[in-house]
Amino acid sequence: MSSVKIECVVNERYKIGESPVWEEKDQTLAYVDISGQKVCRWNPVTKHIQTLNTDAFVGSVVPRRSGGYVIGVGTRFAVVDWEKQTVTTVAHVDQEKSSSRFNDGKVDPAGRYFSGTMAFEIRPGEVERKQGSVYTLYPDFSVVKHFDQVDISNGLDWSLDHKTFYYIDSLSFRVDAFDYDLQSGNISNRRVLYKLEKDEGIPDGMCIDSEGKLWVACYNGGRVIRIDPTTGKRIQTVKLPVDTTTSCCFGGKDYSELYVTSACGGMDEAALASKPQSGSIFKVTGLGVKGIPPNSFAG
């Protein structure tokens, strides 16, 4: 689409910028730098970035209805009091695995926090296989494990009718769908929705728009692709000025802006010289479609 505009709005070299989520109340963008071990908030009006440092890799950040955030940090779920700059652990997972950590996560329509784990990366996109699992943190801080044998647990979202859970295990190079029960939070009947083509890279973070289409950030593909879940076909590609695109979310006053995070971890000087904005955050406008407000954790 000729009207699509891409702008670098946060020109930082985040090692692994990830998990962007728009905060409607404050009109800010929250996100993490996983291996930089920080949770960030960016104000698009003032351009100011606030930062909270964590004591371990932080995979994702989600808003909490009662204020603040919940994060997956190391192998712990923790609540964040942003005003006090405190992080309080509420649950542990994968305690028998010293080399595991949380990766991407998101809140479901009922206010539960879904997040998955993975082994620490040897280098970007390379891990000990089948070490991850997918969990849900319930509002009472109890945890349910859905399944294991995951390589790199990544993007996730839910259909607009709340009947389907979409999920990415990056090294499968596909987007999967599950039947989803809103009342219980249970998922079942896993099937393949879309298999990435070779030049599209590694599927990473994901979000959904108001038309029920999925937007998937493709690491090493330098793009975000739009997928129609009803047909399983790619219907649009937006190419970014970096290769290491990691995740995306809609934001802005009317959710018409797509924010895309990226990474620079593991890149050598030559690679950084050729793609100097790697690790930055980009705003994509003119897509002709809007997103939906994010869910907040109910606990």
C-alpha positions in Angstrom: 0.0 0.0 0.0 1.5 3.3 -1.1 0.1 5.2 1.9 2.0 3.1 4.4 4.6 5.2 6.4 7.3 3.8 8.6 9.0 6.0 11.2 11.7 5.2 13.8 10.2 6.6 17.0 12.4 5.2 19.7 16.0 5.3 18.4 17.7 3.0 21.0 19.8 -0.1 20.6 17.8 -2.5 22.7 19.4 -5.9 22.8 16.0 -7.7 22.4 13.2 -5.1 22.3 10.0 -7.1 22.8 6.4 -7.3 24.1 5.1 -3.9 23.2 1.7 -3.0 24.7 -0.2 0.2 24.4 -1.5 1.9 27.6 -4.7 3.7 26.8 -5.0 5.5 30.2 -1.6 7.2 29.9 -1.2 7.0 26.1 2.2 5.4 26.5 3.9 2.3 25.1 5.3 -0.3 27.5 7.8 -2.9 26.4 10.8 -4.8 27.5 14.5 -5.3 26.6 14.8 -9.0 27.4 18.5 -9.5 27.7 19.0 -5.8 28.6 16.9 -6.7 31.7 14.6 -3.7 31.7 11.0 -2.8 31.5 10.4 0.5 29.7 7.6 3.1 29.1 7.8 5.5 26.2 5.7 8.7 26.0 5.1 9.6 22.3 4.3 13.2 23.2 7.4 14.0 25.4 9.6 11.3 23.8 10.6 10.5 27.4 11.5 6.9 28.3 11.1 5.6 31.9 13.0 2.4 32.8 12.8 -0.2 35.5 15.7 -2.6 35.8 15.2 -6.3 36.6 17.4 -8.9 38.1 17.0 -11.4 35.2 15.9 -11.6 31.6 12.4 -10.2 31.3 10.3 -11.9 28.6 7.1 -9.7 28.6 5.2 -7.0 30.4 1.4 -6.8 30.6 -0.8 -4.1 32.3 -2.6 -4.9 35.5 -6.2 -3.7 36.1 -5.4 -2.6 39.7 -2.4 -0.6 38.4 1.2 -1.3 37.5 2.2 -4.4 35.5 2.8 -8.1 35.7 6.0 -9.5 34.1 7.6 -12.8 33.3 11.2 -12.4 34.7 13.6 -15.3 34.8 11.3 -18.2 35.6 9.1 -16.1 37.9 5.8 -14.3 37.5 6.1 -10.9 39.3 4.0 -7.8 39.9 5.5 -4.4 39.3 4.6 -1.3 41.2 5.8 1.4 38.8 5.5 4.3 41.2 7.6 2.5 43.9 9.8 0.8 41.3 9.4 -2.5 43.0 9.2 -6.1 41.6 7.4 -8.7 43.8 7.5 -12.4 42.8 4.0 -14.1 42.9 4.8 -17.5 41.3 7.6 -19.8 40.1 7.8 -22.2 37.1 10.4 -24.5 35.6 12.3 -24.5 38.9 14.1 -27.7 37.9 15.5 -26.0 34.8 18.3 -23.6 35.6 18.8 -22.7 32.0 15.2 -21.6 31.3 13.5 -18.2 31.1 10.2 -16.7 30.3 9.7 -15.3 26.8 6.6 -13.7 25.2 3.4 -13.3 27.1 -0.1 -11.7 26.9 -3.3 -11.4 28.8 -6.4 -13.3 27.6 -9.9 -11.8 27.3 -10.7 -13.1 30.9 -7.7 -11.3 32.5 -5.4 -14.3 32.8 -1.7 -14.0 31.9 -0.4 -16.6 29.3 3.3 -16.9 28.9 5.8 -19.4 27.7 9.4 -20.4 28.5 12.5 -21.4 26.6 16.1 -22.3 27.1 18.6 -19.5 27.1 19.8 -18.8 23.6 23.3 -20.0 22.5 23.0 -17.3 19.8 20.0 -15.5 18.4 17.4 -18.1 17.3 19.5 -21.1 18.5 18.6 -22.9 21.7 18.5 -26.3 23.3 15.4 -27.8 21.8 12.1 -28.7 23.5 13.0 -27.1 26.9 10.1 -24.7 27.0 6.5 -24.8 28.3 3.3 -22.7 28.1 1.7 -21.5 31.4 -1.1 -19.3 32.6 -1.0 -17.2 35.7 -4.6 -16.9 37.1 -5.8 -13.8 38.9 -5.4 -15.6 42.3 -1.7 -16.2 41.3 -2.2 -19.9 40.8 -0.4 -21.3 37.7 -1.5 -23.9 35.2 0.9 -25.6 32.7 -0.8 -26.2 29.3 2.0 -28.1 27.4 5.7 -28.6 27.1 8.2 -29.6 24.4 8.4 -26.0 23.2 11.5 -24.6 21.5 11.0 -20.8 21.6 7.6 -19.9 23.1 6.6 -16.7 21.3 3.6 -14.7 19.9 0.1 -15.3 21.2 -3.3 -13.8 20.9 -7.0 -14.6 20.8 -9.7 -14.4 18.1 -12.3 -11.6 18.4 -15.0 -14.2 19.3 -12.8 -15.6 22.0 -13.0 -19.1 20.7 -9.5 -19.5 19.2 -6.1 -19.1 20.7 -3.3 -18.3 18.3 0.3 -19.3 19.2 3.8 -19.3 17.8 6.7 -21.7 18.7 9.3 -19.9 16.6 11.4 -22.8 15.5 8.3 -24.6 14.1 8.2 -21.7 11.5 4.4 -21.6 11.8 1.4 -20.0 13.5 -0.8 -22.5 15.2 -4.4 -22.3 16.4 -6.1 -24.0 19.4 -9.7 -24.2 20.5 -10.0 -21.9 23.5 -12.5 -22.0 26.4 -13.0 -18.5 27.7 -14.6 -19.6 31.0 -11.8 -22.0 32.0 -8.9 -20.8 30.0 -8.2 -24.3 28.7 -6.8 -24.8 25.2 -7.1 -27.9 22.9 -7.2 -29.2 19.4 -3.9 -27.7 18.1 -3.6 -27.3 14.4 -1.4 -25.4 11.9 -2.8 -22.1 10.7 0.1 -20.7 8.6 3.5 -22.0 7.6 6.1 -19.3 7.0 7.9 -19.2 3.6 11.7 -19.4 3.7 12.3 -15.7 3.0 9.9 -14.6 5.7 12.3 -15.4 8.5 11.4 -16.7 12.0 7.9 -16.0 13.4 8.2 -14.0 16.6 5.7 -11.7 18.3 2.1 -11.3 17.1 -1.0 -9.2 17.5 -4.6 -9.1 16.1 -6.5 -6.3 14.4 -10.1 -5.2 14.6 -10.9 -7.3 11.5 -9.6 -10.5 13.2 -6.4 -10.7 11.1 -3.1 -11.5 12.6 0.1 -9.4 12.4 3.3 -11.5 12.8 6.7 -9.9 13.3 9.4 -12.0 11.5 12.8 -12.1 13.0 15.6 -12.1 10.4 12.9 -11.4 7.9 12.8 -7.6 8.4 9.0 -7.6 8.1 5.6 -7.9 9.6 3.1 -10.1 7.8 -0.7 -10.0 8.0 -2.4 -13.3 8.0 -6.1 -14.1 7.4 -6.9 -16.9 9.9 -10.0 -18.0 8.0 -8.0 -18.8 4.9 -4.6 -19.4 6.3 -3.2 -17.0 3.7 -0.8 -14.1 4.0 -2.6 -11.0 2.7 0.0 -8.2 3.4 3.7 -7.7 4.0 5.2 -4.6 5.6 9.0 -4.4 5.3 11.0 -2.6 8.0 14.5 -0.9 7.7 15.9 -3.6 10.0 16.1 -7.4 9.7 15.6 -8.2 13.4 11.9 -7.4 13.9 10.7 -9.0 17.1 7.1 -8.1 17.9 4.2 -5.7 17.3 1.1 -4.1 18.8 -1.4 -1.5 17.8 -1.6 1.8 19.6 -2.3 5.5 19.4 -5.5 7.3 20.2 -7.6 5.2 17.8 -5.3 2.2 17.6 -4.4 2.9 14.0 -0.7 2.9 14.6 1.3 -0.4 14.5 4.4 -0.3 16.8 7.2 -2.7 15.9 10.1 -3.7 18.2 13.4 -5.0 17.1 16.7 -6.3 18.4 20.5 -5.8 18.0 21.8 -8.5 20.2 24.3 -10.8 18.5 24.9 -8.4 15.6 28.6 -7.6 14.8 29.8 -4.1 13.8 29.4 -4.7 10.1 25.8 -5.8 10.5 25.0 -2.8 12.8 26.7 -0.5 10.3 24.4 -1.8 7.5 21.2 -1.8 9.7 22.0 1.1 12.2 18.4 1.3 13.5 18.5 -2.3 14.8 17.1 -2.4 18.3 14.8 0.6 17.7 11.1 0.8 17.8 9.1 1.8 14.7 5.7 3.2 14.1 3.8 2.1 11.0 0.8 4.2 9.9 -1.5 4.3 6.9 -2.4 0.6 7.1 -6.1 1.2 6.8 -6.9 -1.0 9.7 -7.0 -0.6 13.5 -6.1 -2.7 16.4 -8.1 -3.4 19.6 -7.3 -2.4 23.2 -5.1 -4.8 25.1 -6.4 -7.0 27.9 -5.2 -6.3 31.5 -4.4 -8.9 34.2 -7.3 -9.2 36.6 -5.3 -10.1 39.7 
